[in-house]
């Protein structure tokens, strides 16, 4: 009865045979395998829930002061962002907006599935990348859908891989 209370895998009574011991060992391994799969599945579910929670924390629009009023720039409209001293320049299809914010704090507000830092002074909207071309000494050039070409440092390999796989359907990597 106590074996059931502690969720035993099997029950061996002395004396037992080698075959009986191997059968018990196989049952224990099978239980551990199932438990390992359950633990991995639970970890994946927790990770997915965490990503959903963070998704709601990312900005959808960024308020930018223009003269006497505030313009709400949709994050999806941003093509790329350039660091310019103590401001960030938001480049959209029809213009540029200056924002008093560091690149690090701005990057933290943007969804990393949609934005990647390709240079210490440039963040690109991954969905707006048309092509990535090799350049010199491991560097690459990122071509945006507006025709703008941005240099990618060789140290941004992870960003390069994300850009290449995310835009594989519509962009060219060469």
C-alpha positions as CSV (number, residue, x, y, z in Angstrom):
1,X,0.0,0.0,0.0
2,X,2.8,2.4,0.8
3,X,4.4,1.9,-2.6
4,X,1.2,3.3,-4.3
5,X,1.3,6.3,-1.9
6,X,4.8,7.2,-3.1
7,X,3.9,6.6,-6.7
8,X,6.4,3.6,-7.1
9,X,7.4,2.4,-10.5
10,X,7.6,-1.2,-9.6
11,X,8.0,-3.5,-6.5
12,X,10.8,-6.0,-6.1
13,X,10.6,-8.7,-3.4
14,X,13.7,-10.6,-2.3
15,X,14.9,-12.9,-3.7
16,X,14.4,-11.6,-7.3
17,X,15.8,-12.8,-10.6
18,X,18.1,-10.9,-12.9
19,X,15.3,-10.8,-15.5
20,X,12.9,-9.4,-13.0
21,X,15.4,-6.7,-12.0
22,X,16.0,-5.7,-15.7
23,X,12.2,-5.4,-16.2
24,X,12.0,-3.1,-13.2
25,X,15.0,-1.1,-14.4
26,X,13.3,-0.7,-17.9
27,X,10.1,0.5,-16.3
28,X,12.0,3.1,-14.2
29,X,13.9,4.3,-17.3
30,X,10.6,4.6,-19.2
31,X,9.0,6.6,-16.3
32,X,12.1,8.9,-16.2
33,X,11.8,9.4,-20.0
34,X,8.2,10.3,-19.7
35,X,8.9,12.6,-16.8
36,X,11.8,14.3,-18.8
37,X,9.4,14.8,-21.7
38,X,6.8,16.3,-19.4
39,X,9.4,18.6,-17.9
40,X,10.6,19.7,-21.3
41,X,7.0,20.3,-22.4
42,X,6.2,22.2,-19.2
43,X,9.3,24.4,-19.8
44,X,8.2,25.1,-23.4
45,X,4.7,26.1,-22.2
46,X,6.2,28.4,-19.5
47,X,8.5,30.0,-22.1
48,X,5.6,30.5,-24.5
49,X,3.5,32.1,-21.7
50,X,6.5,34.3,-20.8
51,X,6.8,35.4,-24.5
52,X,3.1,36.2,-24.6
53,X,3.4,38.3,-21.4
54,X,6.4,40.2,-22.9
55,X,4.6,40.7,-26.2
56,X,2.1,43.0,-24.5
57,X,4.9,45.0,-23.0
58,X,6.4,46.1,-26.3
59,X,5.4,49.5,-27.7
60,X,3.0,49.7,-30.6
61,X,3.4,53.4,-31.0
62,X,6.1,55.8,-30.0
63,X,5.2,59.4,-29.0
64,X,7.5,62.0,-30.6
65,X,7.4,65.7,-29.9
66,X,7.2,67.7,-33.1
67,X,7.1,71.5,-32.5
68,X,4.1,72.1,-30.2
69,X,2.4,68.7,-30.5
70,X,3.1,65.0,-30.2
71,X,3.0,62.6,-33.1
72,X,2.3,58.9,-32.4
73,X,4.6,57.0,-34.7
74,X,3.4,53.4,-35.3
75,X,6.2,51.0,-34.6
76,X,5.3,49.0,-37.8
77,X,5.9,52.2,-39.9
78,X,9.5,52.5,-38.7
79,X,12.0,51.4,-41.3
80,X,15.1,51.9,-39.3
81,X,16.5,53.9,-36.4
82,X,19.7,55.8,-36.3
83,X,21.6,56.9,-33.2
84,X,22.6,60.6,-33.4
85,X,24.4,61.8,-30.3
86,X,21.8,61.9,-27.5
87,X,18.8,61.4,-29.8
88,X,17.5,58.6,-32.0
89,X,16.2,59.3,-35.5
90,X,13.1,57.2,-36.4
91,X,13.2,56.8,-40.2
92,X,9.8,56.1,-41.7
93,X,8.8,55.9,-45.4
94,X,7.9,59.6,-45.6
95,X,10.3,61.3,-43.2
96,X,12.4,61.3,-40.1
97,X,11.5,62.0,-36.4
98,X,13.9,62.9,-33.7
99,X,13.4,61.3,-30.3
100,X,15.3,62.1,-27.1
101,X,16.1,58.5,-26.1
102,X,19.1,56.2,-26.0
103,X,19.3,53.3,-28.5
104,X,19.4,50.9,-25.6
105,X,16.2,52.1,-24.0
106,X,14.5,52.3,-27.3
107,X,15.6,48.8,-28.3
108,X,14.2,47.5,-25.0
109,X,10.8,48.9,-25.9
110,X,10.7,47.2,-29.4
111,X,9.8,43.6,-30.1
112,X,13.1,41.7,-30.8
113,X,11.2,39.5,-33.3
114,X,10.6,42.6,-35.4
115,X,13.7,44.8,-34.7
116,X,17.4,43.9,-34.7
117,X,20.4,46.0,-33.9
118,X,22.7,45.7,-36.9
119,X,25.2,48.3,-35.8
120,X,25.8,50.2,-32.6
121,X,24.1,53.2,-34.2
122,X,21.4,51.4,-36.2
123,X,18.3,49.3,-35.5
124,X,16.3,47.9,-38.4
125,X,12.8,46.7,-38.8
126,X,13.3,43.1,-39.8
127,X,10.1,43.1,-41.8
128,X,11.4,46.0,-44.0
129,X,14.7,44.3,-45.0
130,X,14.8,43.4,-48.7
131,X,18.4,42.0,-49.0
132,X,21.6,41.4,-47.1
133,X,24.8,41.5,-49.2
134,X,28.3,40.6,-48.1
135,X,30.8,43.5,-47.9
136,X,34.4,43.7,-46.7
137,X,36.1,41.8,-43.9
138,X,33.0,40.0,-42.6
139,X,30.8,43.1,-42.7
140,X,27.4,43.1,-44.6
141,X,25.1,45.7,-46.2
142,X,21.5,45.6,-45.3
143,X,19.2,46.9,-48.0
144,X,15.8,48.2,-46.7
145,X,12.6,48.2,-48.8
146,X,13.0,52.0,-49.2
147,X,16.4,51.5,-50.9
148,X,18.4,52.7,-47.9
149,X,21.6,50.7,-47.4
150,X,23.0,50.2,-43.9
151,X,26.2,48.7,-42.9
152,X,26.0,45.7,-40.5
153,X,29.0,45.1,-38.3
154,X,30.6,41.6,-38.4
155,X,29.8,41.3,-34.6
156,X,26.1,41.3,-35.3
157,X,26.1,37.7,-36.5
158,X,23.0,36.7,-34.4
159,X,21.1,39.7,-35.8
160,X,22.2,38.7,-39.3
161,X,20.9,35.2,-38.9
162,X,17.6,36.4,-37.5
163,X,17.3,38.8,-40.5
164,X,18.1,36.1,-43.0
165,X,15.7,33.6,-41.6
166,X,12.8,36.0,-40.9
167,X,12.9,37.6,-44.3
168,X,13.7,34.4,-46.2
169,X,10.4,34.5,-48.0
170,X,10.6,38.0,-49.4
171,X,14.2,39.0,-49.0
172,X,17.4,38.0,-50.6
173,X,20.5,37.0,-48.8
174,X,23.7,36.9,-50.8
